[in-house]
Amino acid sequence: MERYSRHFNLPGFSVETQVELGNKNITVIGAGGLGTPVLQYLVAAGIGNIHIIDHDQVSLSNLQRQVIFKEDQIGNNKAISAQSNLQNLNSKINIIASCEKLTQESVNSLLNEGLDLIIDASDNFETRYLVDEFSRNNAIPLIYGAIHRYEGQLCVFNYKNGSSYRDLFPSPPEPGTVDNCDINGVLGPVAGVIGSLMANEALKILTGIGKVQCNELVVIRFDDLSMLKMKIPKQSHRTNIKKEKKIVYHSISGIDLKKALIENEAIYLIDVRIKEQYSQQHIEGSINIPNDEILDRIGEIPRDKEVVVICNIGQMSMNVMRYLQNELNYTNLINLDGGVYAYFN
């Protein structure tokens, strides 16, 4: 009663609610920048059974944002190190650590159908698509978070037959086209805030209190603390995922684009961000066609000249480019690597 007393002062949060939390079973995939704040808050909240999956080891560079770890744990497995530290935070709950990598071969043994919730705090596309498929097939809610430089993303997938990760990103990017935090960097508190928001969504789902953040992606920019929400429509692949075409996707760096524009090359620039972001900062000469207006304004996208697709960090633009090439047979598209961030910095 004393440990969870602040819960009991909340509207709708009773002793029975707390007891129910103590009976829940969740799995957190990844004990890194996102996974560690998620774990700390959910362990503190009294989630009864938590399974941590991470095959990676603690490194010195992790300590900048993965504040659960200590210097004397460098070189140790993350899942086991997190388990040890978390058990000291709340000794009354059951924490299991798995050091095995989540793969197509191990997913069914590491995850089980009886889970109440899956939290994807991984940092690679292979795991995200794999977990999304398991979550969707077994009707288990999936909380997704991602971080990049000064930006974070959050969404709950497969909640009450809602949208899935594949509805947002129908196909994975080609290897090497999207860099990770090791290359692009990330501000430590960005991981902490997004991880905390993921934990908040978990508690809403498990207690039934509040509105769950599903069917739309939340994107937060921490350099100016702006936020946008993007609706995620269901796609046809939910019942039959078609085999992908083998298409080559082209990209250009910010430096090379600047050179090309200086040389007056005939390049058409399309910025797919929302109007508010475009008005704050954009590349001179670019045309603003927001992501959700692409199909309505498809006639404005030429096929007879090079077209560079632009967004904040190069992820949404890559998704738009894939769709146009896969579904509408465009062959003249180029993605701006790193988006406007890379161009202006």
Summary of the structure (lengths in Angstrom):
residues: 345
radius of gyration: 21.3
end to end distance: 51.9
largest distance: 70.3
contacts: 1099
relative contact order: 0.11
helix: 38%
strand: 20%
